[in-house]
Amino acid sequence: MTTHPTPALISRYASGGVGVDEATVWAVEAHLEVCAECRTVLTGAVDPGTRDLLDRVADELAAGITAGPGPVRRRRRRRTGVAARALPWLATAAGLMLAAVLFEKTFASLPSLVLLLAPVAPLVPVAAVWSRRLDPAWELTATTPRTGLPLLMRRTLGVLIAVVPVLAVAGWGTGHSVGLWLLPALGFTAGTLALGTVVGVDRAALALAVTWSAGVVAPSLAGGQLPTVLTGNSLPGWAVTTVVLTAVLLVRARRRPRELTRTFR
């Protein structure tokens, strides 16, 4: 929201947002976080009973803070945030690619397992950083209006920064072109995020990984030949697919920002 909401809109928001669509409520909340003037208008729009209750709570909190003991210095604790909890899943992806390299070196006559697994390698850690079971603050993350698309992109970028070097080493060790492992990995990541706005990122990642494994990996190993979607001629298609899926994600996130809360399952 680039302009101030009208006093009438703020009043309707203060009364529970009756008759106001979700996107507008989201925009008003985001604007109130950075605009002291509109917060003052909001204070005046709250009914007297609620305002008195808030004043009493504020007074009691201030009195409790004043009368309570001073802060106690604590020892630094081990990090338990979502990044630390995702490390085992990043290690799993790295171990998967290492096993693929060893398999390809051992069974040179079979199709490249590195190329077959590269598209789905980032999906496990991407799903992990969006699973509420691994995020100790998922309730705050899922309900705060300013944590939509930017947080989604930051977490996913963090996963790619960790996984892409592993894929690069695997591709270099087996002599494969960068595009053959990078573009499919980016395409599946974008597809997971786009589908994740509908069913949740962890469910989307599982569905795409199972579909790829059953429809491409298993038949390729059984037939002894790489599919055409992992040859040099498929690179333009992967590039277009990645761009289109990223555009779909951006459009859905901007038109219906609260749908991003579905990523937490």
C-alpha positions in Angstrom: 0.0 0.0 0.0 1.7 3.2 -1.2 -0.9 5.7 0.2 -2.5 6.0 3.6 -5.7 4.0 4.2 -8.7 6.2 4.7 -10.0 6.7 8.3 -13.2 4.8 7.3 -11.1 1.8 6.2 -9.1 2.0 9.4 -12.3 2.1 11.4 -13.6 -1.0 9.7 -10.3 -2.7 10.2 -10.5 -1.9 14.0 -14.0 -3.3 14.2 -12.8 -6.7 12.9 -12.5 -6.1 9.2 -16.1 -6.8 8.4 -16.7 -6.4 4.7 -13.0 -5.9 3.9 -11.3 -8.5 1.7 -8.3 -10.3 2.9 -5.8 -8.6 0.6 -6.9 -5.2 1.9 -6.6 -6.3 5.5 -3.1 -7.6 4.8 -2.1 -4.3 3.2 -3.5 -2.3 6.1 -1.6 -4.4 8.6 1.6 -4.0 6.7 1.1 -0.2 6.4 0.4 0.2 10.1 3.7 -1.4 11.0 5.6 1.5 9.4 3.2 4.5 9.8 2.9 6.1 13.2 0.3 8.6 11.9 -2.1 5.8 10.9 -1.5 3.9 14.1 -2.7 7.1 15.9 -5.9 7.0 13.8 -6.3 3.3 14.6 -6.1 4.2 18.3 -8.9 6.6 18.0 -11.0 4.1 16.0 -10.9 1.5 18.7 -14.0 1.4 21.0 -13.6 2.8 24.5 -13.9 -0.5 26.2 -11.1 -2.1 24.3 -8.9 1.0 24.7 -9.4 0.9 28.5 -8.5 -2.7 28.5 -5.3 -2.1 26.6 -4.4 0.8 28.9 -4.8 -1.4 32.0 -2.7 -4.2 30.5 0.0 -1.7 29.5 0.0 -0.2 33.1 0.2 -3.6 34.7 3.0 -4.7 32.4 4.9 -1.5 33.1 4.4 -2.0 36.9 5.5 -5.6 36.7 8.7 -4.7 34.7 9.6 -2.0 37.2 9.0 -4.2 40.3 10.5 -7.4 38.8 14.1 -8.6 39.0 16.7 -7.3 36.6 17.8 -9.2 33.6 20.0 -12.2 34.2 22.9 -12.8 31.9 22.6 -16.3 30.4 25.1 -18.4 28.7 25.0 -18.5 25.0 22.8 -21.4 23.9 23.2 -23.6 20.9 21.3 -22.3 17.8 18.0 -24.1 17.3 16.5 -22.0 14.5 15.2 -23.3 11.2 18.6 -23.0 9.6 20.2 -25.3 12.1 17.4 -27.8 12.0 17.6 -28.0 8.2 21.3 -29.0 8.3 20.5 -32.7 8.5 18.4 -32.4 5.4 21.1 -30.5 3.5 23.5 -33.3 4.5 21.0 -35.8 3.2 21.0 -34.1 -0.2 24.8 -33.9 -0.3 25.0 -37.6 0.6 22.5 -38.5 -2.1 24.6 -36.8 -4.7 27.8 -38.4 -3.4 26.1 -41.8 -3.7 25.0 -40.9 -7.2 28.6 -40.0 -8.2 29.9 -43.3 -6.8 27.1 -45.2 -8.5 27.9 -43.5 -11.9 31.6 -44.2 -11.5 31.0 -47.9 -10.7 28.3 -48.6 -13.3 29.4 -46.5 -16.2 27.2 -48.4 -18.6 24.0 -47.2 -16.9 22.4 -43.7 -17.4 23.9 -40.9 -15.3 22.4 -41.1 -11.8 23.8 -37.6 -11.1 21.6 -36.1 -13.9 18.6 -38.2 -12.9 18.7 -37.1 -9.2 19.9 -33.5 -9.7 16.4 -32.1 -10.4 15.0 -33.4 -7.1 18.1 -33.0 -4.9 17.1 -29.5 -3.6 13.5 -30.5 -2.9 14.2 -32.2 0.5 15.9 -29.2 2.1 13.5 -26.8 0.5 10.6 -28.7 2.0 12.5 -28.9 5.4 12.8 -25.1 5.7 9.1 -24.7 5.1 7.9 -27.5 7.4 6.2 -26.2 10.6 7.6 -29.3 12.4 11.1 -28.0 11.9 10.5 -24.3 12.4 10.2 -23.3 16.1 8.6 -20.0 15.2 6.3 -21.2 12.4 3.1 -19.6 13.9 4.7 -16.1 13.9 6.1 -16.7 10.4 2.8 -17.9 9.0 0.7 -15.0 10.4 3.0 -12.0 10.2 2.0 -9.9 7.1 5.6 -8.9 6.2 6.9 -12.4 6.0 5.3 -13.6 2.7 7.2 -13.7 -0.6 10.5 -12.1 0.7 10.9 -14.8 3.4 9.9 -17.5 0.9 12.6 -16.4 -1.5 15.3 -15.9 1.2 14.9 -19.3 2.6 14.8 -21.0 -0.8 17.9 -19.0 -1.9 19.7 -20.1 1.2 19.0 -23.8 0.4 20.1 -23.3 -3.2 23.3 -21.6 -2.1 24.1 -24.7 0.0 22.9 -27.3 -2.6 24.1 -25.9 -5.9 27.9 -26.2 -5.0 27.3 -29.9 -4.2 25.6 -30.4 -7.6 28.4 -28.5 -9.2 31.0 -30.8 -7.7 29.0 -33.8 -8.7 28.6 -32.5 -12.2 32.3 -31.7 -12.5 33.3 -35.0 -11.1 31.2 -36.9 -13.7 31.9 -34.5 -16.6 28.4 -33.2 -17.2 27.5 -29.8 -18.6 26.4 -27.2 -16.1 23.0 -26.7 -17.8 22.1 -30.3 -17.7 22.0 -30.4 -13.9 21.4 -26.7 -12.9 18.3 -25.9 -15.1 16.3 -29.0 -14.1 17.1 -28.3 -10.4 16.0 -24.7 -10.7 12.9 -25.7 -12.6 11.8 -28.3 -10.0 12.5 -25.8 -7.2 10.3 -23.1 -8.9 7.6 -25.7 -9.5 7.7 -26.8 -5.8 7.2 -23.2 -4.6 4.4 -22.5 -7.1 2.5 -25.7 -6.3 3.3 -25.1 -2.6 1.0 -22.1 -2.5 -1.8 -24.5 -3.1 -0.9 -27.7 -1.2 2.1 -26.7 1.0 5.7 -26.8 0.0 6.5 -30.1 1.8 3.6 -31.9 0.0 4.5 -30.3 -3.3 8.1 -31.4 -3.0 7.1 -35.0 -2.1 4.6 -35.1 -5.0 7.1 -33.9 -7.5 9.9 -36.1 -6.2 7.8 -39.2 -6.3 6.4 -38.4 -9.8 9.9 -37.8 -11.2 11.3 -40.9 -9.6 8.5 -43.1 -10.9 8.1 -41.5 -14.3 11.7 -40.8 -15.2 14.4 -42.2 -12.9 13.1 -45.8 -12.7 12.3 -46.2 -16.4 15.6 -44.7 -17.4 17.6 -47.1 -15.2 15.5 -50.0 -16.4 15.9 -49.0 -20.1 19.5 -48.1 -19.8 19.1 -44.7 -21.5 18.7 -41.1 -20.4 15.4 -39.5 -21.2 15.2 -36.7 -23.8 14.3 -34.2 -21.1 17.9 -34.6 -19.8 19.8 -34.1 -23.0 21.3 -30.9 -24.5 18.2 -30.3 -26.7 16.0 -29.9 -23.6 17.9 -27.0 -22.1 15.7 -24.2 -23.7 12.6 -26.0 -22.5 13.9 -26.2 -18.9 14.8 -22.5 -19.0 11.4 -21.5 -20.3 9.7 -23.7 -17.7 11.7 -22.2 -14.8 10.8 -18.6 -15.9 7.1 -19.5 -16.3 6.9 -21.2 -12.9 8.7 -18.3 -11.2 6.3 -15.9 -12.8 3.3 -18.0 -11.7 4.7 -17.9 -8.1 5.1 -14.1 -8.1 1.7 -13.5 -9.5 0.0 -15.8 -7.0 2.0 -14.3 -4.1 1.1 -10.7 -5.0 -2.6 -11.2 -5.8 -3.3 -13.5 -2.9 -0.6 -12.9 -0.3 -2.3 -15.0 2.5 -2.1 -18.1 0.4 1.6 -18.2 1.3 0.6 -19.3 4.7 -0.3 -22.6 3.1 3.4 -23.3 2.7 3.4 -24.1 6.4 2.0 -27.6 6.7 
